Amino acid sequence: MATKKTAIITGASSGIGLGLTTAFIEQGYGVVANSRRITEAGTLVASDDVALVDGDIASPETARRIVETAVQRFGRVDVLVNNAGIFIPKPFTDYTTDDFERLVSTNLAGFLSVTQAAVRQMLQQDAGHVVTITTSLADQPVAGVPASIPVLTKGGLNAVTAALAIEYARTGIRFNAIGAGIIDTPMHKPETHDFLKTLHPIQRIGRVSEIVDAVLYLTEATFVTGEVLHVDGGAHAGKW
């Protein structure tokens, strides 16, 4: 079977995930793109270079199908970008059991199964790279943005990135994360942008292309592992 450099992108139907999918195609990769209903979203079209896999990333069955599709279509898995995630900001005592279960399901279970499946394949190749999109709030909370339970999940992803980087350092598999600030995606309504700009020392919100550039850098930076690369306008640096 012919092989092609291959990237898996979760949460790929819009925003950062869509930007990443487009960028990896331009870099010559085959891409397996996933979201709950990506075949219905209309933002991506299946082709020789793109496979679309519907399904909830929290489901082990979805994770299995994503990685199996990558291997069957392109022969390998070089990059996994764990981009799917949800963010529910509210005061700590207002969080419900449903909020908690949704955050854990998407942000943590959605990392676990697909990363396990991808790493099993990467071990057969003696190479691979896993990048996880987290948030700078996990390192530097911001007054006026109560988000303790999303931070609980995203902080765990930063920690597991370091743990896995050490565990797999001798296998050729690298693990990194992007500590993202507020990025201009459909998640944020235009009328909120003036406020969101104030959440960064550099007084603007980030662009999808800036997250894409960071992921591409980490993918090529073969001496970098266990890193949380902050793309957040300086927010992680402290009070301003």
N, C-alpha and C positions, 0 to 999 in steps of 0.2 A: 504494500500500500504506500502510495506517495504521501509524504508528510509536508506540512506547512506550519510555520510559526503560528501559534494559536493563542488567542486570548479569550477568556470567559469574563463577561461583564454582567453583573447583576444590577437590577434596578435600571435597565438600559433603555426604557421607552421614552424618557424625557430627561431634561436637565443635564446633570453631570454624566450620568450613564450614557445618554445619547451622544454627548460630546466625546466621551471616551471611545465609544464604538466607532464613530466616524474617524477618529484619529488613528486608532489601531488598524483600520482598513487602509487608511492612507499610508501607514507604515509597512504595508504588505502582509499583514496578518490575516489569517482566517479568524472570524469572531463568532462565538456563540453568545447570543444576547438573550437575557432572561428578564421577564417581569411577569406579574400575575396574568396579564392578558396582552402580551406584546404583539401577538399576531393580529389583534384587533385595533391596536393603538394607531396604526397608520403612519408612524414616524420612521419605521424601518421596513425594508422589503427583503425577504429571503432571496439569496442569490448564491452563486458559486463561492463567494467569500463570506457570506453571513448565514448562520443558522439561527432561527428563532425558536425559543423553548418557553412555552407558557407554564405558569405554575408558581405557587407560593414558595419562596426560597426557604422558608422555615421547614418545609416538608422534606424528609430524607429521600422520598421518591423523586421529588423535583430535582434535588441535588444529584441523585444518581443519573437521571436522564440527561442533565446538562453535561456532565463529564463524559458519559457514554457517547453523547452526540459529538462532542469535541474529538474524541478518539476515532469514532467511526468516520466522521467527515474529513478530519484534517490530520489524524494520525498521532496527535500528542496534545499536551497542555503546557504551554510555556508561561503564561501569565493568568492569574486569577485576580480580578479586582472586585473585592467585596464592597460594592457601592450601595446596595439596597439598605435602606434604613428609614426609621421614622423618628420624629422629634415632637414631643408633646410637652410644651412648657406650661407649668402652672405651679402655684404654691405647694410645698411638700405635703401639707395636710389635706390638700384637695385631690391628690391622686387616688384613683379607685383601683380595685383589683383588676378590672378590665384594662385600665391604662397600663398597669404593670405587666399583665400577661401579653398585651400587644407589643410593648417595647421589648420584652424578653424574647418573644417569638421571632420578631423580625430582626432585631439587632444582634441577638446572641445565637438563637437556634439557626437563624439565617446565615450566620458565619460558620457555625460548627459543621454541619453536614456537608456543605459544598466544599469547605476547605479540607475536611478529611478525605473526601473523594478525590479532590484535585491533588493533594499531597501523595496519596497512594500511587497515582499515575506519575507524578513527578519523580518519585523514588525509583520507578522503573527507568526513567530517563537520566537519572543522576543530575537533574537540573530543574529549576523552576523558580518562579517569583510570585509571591502573594502580597498584594497591596490592599489595605483596608482603609476605607474613608471613615474617619472619626470626627471629632470636633475639638477646637481649641478650648471650649468650655470645660473639657475634662481636666485641663491643666490650670486654667485661669477662669474661674467663675466670674460673672459680671453682675454687679448690682443692678437690679431692675429686670433681670432675665432669670427668673426662678425655673430651674430645669434639673432638679436633683436626680430624678429617676432616669431621664435620658443620659445624664452624666454617669450614673451608676453603670449603665450598660456600655457607654462609649469608653469610659475609663478602663473597664475590664478588657475591651478590645485593644487598647494601648498596651496594657499589661501582658496580655497573651501574645501580642506581637513580639515583645522582648523575649518572653519565655520560649516561643517557638523558634526565634532566630538562634538562640543558644542550642536548643535541642537538635536542630537540623543543620547547624553551621557546617558540619563535615560532610554533608550529603550533596552539596551544590544547590540547596533550596534556600532562598532568602525570603524574609518577612519584613515588611515595612508598613507604615501607616501615614496617612495625611491628616494632620490636625487642621481641619478646615474652619475658616471663619464663615461669615454670612456670604453666600454666593448667589448671584443673580440667576435664579431659576424660577420656573412657574410656581414653586412653593411659596414665594414671597410676592404679595400683591404690590404693584407699583406705588400705591399710596402709603405703603409702609417703608419705602426705601429711605426717606429722609431720616427717620428714626434709626433704621438699621445701620446707616452710615456712622452713626455716633458710637457704635459698638466696636469700632476699630480705631487705634491711634492714627493710622492712615485713613482719613475720613471719607471712605467710599466703601461700597461692597465689592466683593471679588467677582471675577469673571470665570465662567466655566473653563475657558481656555487656560486660565492660570492653574486650575486643578489638573487639567489634562497635561500641561507642561511638566508639572511636578511628578505625575505618575510616569510619564515617559522618561524623565530624568532618572527616577529610581529604578526603572526597568533596565536601563543601560548602565547604571552605576553598580558594577559587579562587586565592589569592595564595600558596599553599604548594606547593612542588615541590622534589624532591631531598631531602626530609626523611626521617630515620629516627626515628620517634616511639617512644620507649621506654615500654612498658607492662609494667613489670617490678618494681614495688615498690621502685624505687631501685637495683636491682642494678648498673646501668650506671655509677653514680656512683663506684664504687670499693670499696675494702676496708672491711669493717665488722666 
